[in-house]
Amino acid sequence: MIDKYELKELRSELCYLCGQKTNYGYIFCEHCKPKFGDSVYLSELNGTVFVGSIPIVKVLTSLIRRRKVIKWWMGTDALTLHRKPPGFSWLKIHLHQIKMRLLEPAISHHWIVSEVLIKDLEGSGFVRLNKLTKVVKPAKFQKVVTKVDHPGFNVLYYHPSNSQFKRWVYGADTFEQIRNRIQGVNYIIVDGSQDMGEIYPIVDFYLRPSRHDGNPEMIRECQRNNIPYYWSGDTGEIEIEKIIQLIEKCKQEKLK
């Protein structure tokens, strides 16, 4: 499967859009990084990068202009090539699969944020894995914070919305079980709109029991700030007893 292909990794010391120095080899700086749904022309590659969504009309326009078509897979778009997650209709899934099958011959490169997406692309049966390149998306918060003394033990949990799909992806049911079983813990719930520079200084543990993740920005932010965390990682298997043990251990070490 994956071993048949040598996964290339695209890195740069300068932002492909503004030319400013980047951190950690990112090809975009934190100010220029594209969002899901964006299409960005990169003169250095003579290609249009489609982030997440890839409209057929814009692909045809790129081809007419003799530009390469680059699809940057973010996570859910790869998952729905071979699975139906909660909250998605079969019609939506099939239309997405048909569109991507039609566009595959026009796509010169597939960018992925993590190796975990390879199995999703392979599961489609038509994406050519020898076109793959790994590109790490810059984290939103790239600073190292100064920890602040605070009472109690604070667990951070990311929960962007209450849609059926988001609750499934980010393991809201697991979070609710953990919250009911562990005593003496303060929970900080964020949805992505908060200033993490004010939150990370008081975080003692980050909980991310996700069922499908690429390369979570908040995991990299926690690693940079030495914040212990649980992430279900490549498998998406959530181990509730392990989570409880980790949190209890970190809590005892912090409060002793």
Secondary structure, 3 states (H helix, E strand, C coil): CHHHCCCEECCCCECCCCCCECCCCCCCCCCCCCCCCCEEEECCCCEEEEECCCCHHHHHHHHHCCCEEEEEECCHHHHCCCCCCCCCCHHHHHHHHHHHHHHHHHCCEEEECCCHHHHHHHHHCCCCHHHEEECCCCCCCCCCCCCCCCCCCEEEEECCCCCHHHHHHCCHHHHHHHHHHCCCCEEEEECCCCCHHHHHHHCCEEEECCCCCCCCHHHHHHHHCCCCEEECCCCCCCCHHHHHHHHHHHHHHHHC
